[in-house]
């Protein structure tokens, strides 16, 4: 039940062409209440992203002050501050993700690249959606009854645990597991499967088992006399 980016992304995306003027970009962001817009080429492929932070560089006079020794990041900021159209203002290359990537992969990429949103692209680089941090968090707003139904299905159908052997109850997204399984080695399998269910915040596991098959018997070392 791995959730993909396609399951949570917003499919209607506001974009601007590379030749879009500064004022048009600001107007677009304000009209659609977005904090960033992807920039596309004539074929519809994404080439960059313009964010509010990119546009705000124009308001900082210190960015335009020349320095004898300038690092790459400062040169990039000055370029954006002096830019007039989208392809001069944008951050490139864009950080993107595919629709079949997992939600976990999207969250990891956002964290590693320090971005708040990811344009979702097909194999040709055309935008098919956009996913934000809130899109990834929205699944945790699912009703407890819905989460409980999914978790119960995972236990009885995906893991083939007999009905009633493991009982799951959910409160505020936390799954409480009670019951007795045949083998102890089943417990981490149940844990991993349930953790991947949409809306699961945490697991309170209180399972017991008939047989502890995680203990490896130690064979006695034969005594050899001399």
RADA-V768649 format. One record per helix or strand. SS is the DSSP state (2 for helix, 1 for strand). FROM is the first residue (numbers start at 1). TO is the last residue. If there is no record, write none. Layout:
BEGIN
SS:FROM:TO + SS:FROM:TO
END
This chain:
BEGIN
1:4:4 + 2:5:8 + 1:10:10 + 1:15:17 + 1:21:21 + 2:22:32 + 1:36:40 + 1:45:51 + 2:52:59 + 2:61:64 + 2:72:82 + 1:85:85 + 2:86:89 + 1:91:91 + 1:96:98 + 1:102:102 + 2:103:113 + 1:117:121 + 1:126:132 + 2:133:141 + 2:144:158 + 1:166:171 + 1:174:183 + 2:185:195 + 1:202:211
END
